[in-house]
Amino acid sequence: MLTPVSGAVPTLHYRATALPIVVSGRPRRPRLSSSSEMTIRSRSWDRANTYSHSAFPPERLAAGRESTVSVCLPARNEARTIGPILERLVPLREAGVVDQIVVVDRSSDGTAEIARGLGAEVHAQDELMPEHGPVLGKGDAMWRALPVLTGDVICFLDADSERFGAHFACGVLGPVLCEPAISFVKGFYRRPFRVGDVTVPDGGGRVTELTARPLLNLFYPNLAAVRQPLAGEVAARRDLLEQLPFATGYGVDIGLLIDAYALAGLDAIAQVDLDVRQNAHKALRDLGPMAYAVLRAVAVRLEREGRLRGSLPATFTPAGVDAAHPAAAEPVERPPLRSLRAAA
């Protein structure tokens, strides 16, 4: 059983009107609670470290960058979308915005052949660091890709985005390339929800709104203003990424965010508005294992910080007819790549 450590349970307070405290005849403002101070900190960060992709056109990045850049797309059966994505990315390489475009693939639908035909460098996920056993998910593929990515700055993008634009890459790369104090960037966007032929403006990102953001608000309130903690559009300095552990599955994105915050600090993180992202939606019952992976990634970090005690279950058991077949939920976190090199 998991047990919060002593003193970690939030204290409940009654809401009351704050009266000024008078000292030596002068009114003094009431002291803010630590949670209020953290909320103010989060909002201050939001104002200072939130950008629009329009601030980073390709011409600005090509002319001003001093770092080499690698773009990486982990892919699994994305033949429908990988072509249109690469058709937007390859011109960025030709324009001098990025140096390397890599697809790390584990597909059976021809994704790799399409990517090679459009000029991307393609690596089979199972051939990257095979001494660590089978590839366990998206996060594992990202971690294994690090040794073949040559850039000082690394940009990860999802390979299943529809209506992809070059601004997805330029947007998240912009703060890292143009702002020396920024080391880690997340994208955010509006998520339309599509059912059949009907699309409504909002409603996507259900795991984000119902699991990820409430967890950050509760346990990492300084990160509460991060709009899309599960976004796969990420750019970061290689030096930072090589010091971070990678959850092997769906929890990788929130895990990297929390760990980047712990190592580099809030001011080293930025987020960029990428407008709209459309992708295929999963059935509601399929979101349970995804939400569980996010929850488990946060719980692992709380345990590591001494804020949670007890063994963490390694599986998610769905209700109903599939209850006898629990879905594994990323039992492994890959260690920081730098630690492996130090041990070699």
N, C-alpha and C positions, 0 to 999 in steps of 0.2 A: 504494500500500500504506500502511496506517495503521501508525504506529510510535509506541509510547509514548516520551515525552521521557526524556532521561537522568535517572535518579534517581527515576522514577515507578514502576518495577517494585517490587512489594513484596519485602522481604527475608524469606527463610525462616529460622526459628529452631527449634532443637531444644527440646522441652519438658523442663525440668529443675526439680527442687525448688528453690524460692527460699529461700536461707539469709539470715538477718539479717546486715547489715553492722555491724561493731562499730567505733565511732569514740569515742575517749576513754573507753573502758570502758562505753559505752552502746549497746545494740543500736539500729540504725536500719532502718526498713522499706525493702526494695528499691524503687528508683524504677520506677514503672509505665511501660511502653512507651506511645508516643503512641496506638497503636490501643486499648490498654486504657483509657486516659483517655477516648478518644472513646466507647467502649462505656459507660463509667460515665456520661458526659454524656448519652448517648441514653436510658439507663434513668432517670436523674434527670428528664429532660424528660418521659418517659412518665408518671411518677408525678405530676408537677406540672401537666401540660397536657393530660391526658386526662379527658374529662367523659362523663357519661351524658346522653342527651337529656332524661331526666326532671328534670334540674336546671333546664330552661328551658321551663316550661309557657307557653302563649300569654298567660295573664294577666300573668305576670311581665314578658314582653317588651313587651306593650302598655303596661303601667303605667310601665316604667322606661326605655324607649328614648329617646335624645336625637337619633338619626340617622334620616334617611329611608332607606327600604329598597325595593329593586327585586328582584324574582324573575324569572329568565330561564330558559326551557326551549328549547334548540335542538331542533328536531324534523324528522324525515324519515320520513314514512309511519308515523305513530304513532296512527292513528285508533282502534286497539283500546285504548290505554292513556291517551291524553291526556284523555279525558273524566273517568274516575275520579280522575286526578291533580288536575285543576282543581276538581273537586267538593270536594276537601280543602283546596285553596289559597285559593279565593275567600272562604270564611268567615274566613280569617286577615286578608284585606284589610278585610272588614266589621268585624272585631273590633279593628282598629287595630294589628295586628302588622306588616303590610307596607303599602306605599303603591301599588305598581305590580306587575302580573303581566304578563309579556311572553312570547309564543311567537314565536320566529324560525323560520320554517317554509320547508321546501323539499320539499313533499309533493305526491303526486298521488292520495291516497286520501281526501281530505276532512278531513284533520287541521285545517287552518286554519278551515274552516267550523264544526267542532265547537268549537274553541277560542273563536271569536268568539261563538258562541251561548251559551257559558257565562260570558262577560264578560271574557275575556282580551284584551289588546291584541296584535294580530297584525301582524307585519312579514314580508314575503317576503325571504328571505336574499339573493336576487339583486338586490334593490332597495336594499340597504344598502351604501354606499360602492362603487358600481359602477365607479368609476374605477380600482379595484384588480383588475379582471378577474373571472373566474368564481370562485365560491365553491369552495374546495378541500377542505372537510371540516368536521368539528365545531368544531375549534379556530378555524378561519377565521370560522365563524358566530358564535362567542362574541365574537371580537375586533370584528367588524363591528357587533355589538349594543351595544357600549359607548356610542356616541353617543346612542342612543335610550333608554338606561336612565338614569333621573333620580336614583336614590338615592345617598346618601352611602355606603351599604353595598350590595353586590351579591351576590346568591345565585344560583348556577347549579345547576340540577337536571336530571337525565336525564329524558327524556320517555318512556322505555320501561319504567319500573319497574312491576311488578305489586304488588298489595297495598300501595299507597302510603299513607302516613299523613302528617298534618300535622306530625308530629314530625320528619320528614326536614328540612323547612324550619326549624322552630323550633330543632331541635338544632344545626344548623351556624351559624345566626344567633346563637344564644345567647352564645357566648364573645365575639364581636365587639361585640355590643350591651351586654353586661354587664361586660366586662373591658377597661378602657382600653388595657392593654398588648398585647392580642391584635389582630392585623391580618389573619390568614389562617387559615382553618379547613377541615379535611378531615373528611368523614364516614367511618365504617367500620362494618362489619356482618358477620354470618355470611352466607355465600353457599351456600344449598342447591343441589344439582345434580339436575336433572330430566331423565330419559330416558323419553319416552313418558308413561305414567301413573305411573311410579315416581319418587319424589323422596327423595333421601338428604340428611341434615342438612347435610353439608359437601361440598366438592368443586368448587364454582364458583370463579371468580376464578383460572383457570389461568395467564393471562398475568401476573397480579399475583405469584403465588407462584413461578413458574418464571423470570420475567424481571425484573420491576420491583424487587421487594424484594432479590433477590441483587445487582442493580446498585447499589442504594443502600448495601447493606452493604459492598460493595467500594470504591466511589468516594466515597460521602457517608455515612460511618458515623454521623455525628451524626443522620441522618434514618432510621437503621435501625429505630427503634421506630414509625415511621409504618405503621399497619396496612394501609391501603388507599391507596397512592400513586396509583392510577389511578381512584379514586372520582370520579364526576361530581358529587357533592354537595359544593359548595364555597361558602364565603362569605368575602368579603374587602372591605376598605375600597377605595373607588374610587381614592383617592389612590395606593394601592399598585398596583392592577391597571393603571392608566394608565402605570406606569413599567416594566411587564414586557412582553417579547416573547411572542407566542403562536405555538406550532407550529400548523400549519394542520389537522392531522389528529389521529389517535388519540394521538399523543405529547403533546398539549397539557397533560394533567393532571399528568404527572410533570415536564414542563418548567416549569409554573407553580410547582410545589412547590419545585423546586431554585432557581429564580430568586427566589422569595419568601424562601427561606432565605438566599440570597446578599445580598439587599438589606436585609431587615428583621431577620434573625437568627433563631436557633432559638427564643428565648423569645417571639417574636411569633407563633409558629405553635401551633395547638392542634388536637386531633382529638376527635371526639364519637362515642360508640357509638350507632348508630341501630337496633340489634337485628338485624333480618333484612332482606335485600333479595333479591327474586326477579325474574329477568328471563329472557328466552329465551337459550338457549345456542347458540353457533356450533359448527359442525363443527370437528374438530381441525385439518384442513388449512387452514381459514380463519383460524386463530390465528397462522400464520406471519407474514403481513404486519402484523398488529397488534403482535406481539412485535418485529418489525423496526422499526416506527415508534417504539416505546418506546426501543429500543436506540439508534436514530439520534438521538432527542431528547437522550438522555444524552450521546452521543458529540459532538454539536454543542457542548454546554456544556463538555465536557472539552477540546475543541479551543479554545474561546473562552478557557478558563482557562490554556491553554498546557500542558495535561497530555497532549495527544494531537496528533500531527502527521500530515499526509497528507490527500489528498482523500477525501471521503465519497461513496460511491456513492449515486445518487439513486433506485435501484429495487431491489425485492426480486424475485428470480426463483424461482418455485416449482419443485419437482421434478416430474418425470413429464410427462404429456401437455401440461400448460400451460406448460412451461418456455420455449416460444418466445414467450410473452406475459407479460413481466414486469409485476408490479403496481407502479405508481408509489407511492412512499412519501414523502409530504409534502415536496416539493422546496423549499417556501417557508416561512419564518418571518416572520410579520407583525411590524413594529417596534413598540416601545412607542408607544401612542397619543399620549403627551405629546410625543414627538420629532417626530411629524407636525405637531402644532400649532405647535411651536417653529419648524419649517421653513417654515410657511405665511406 
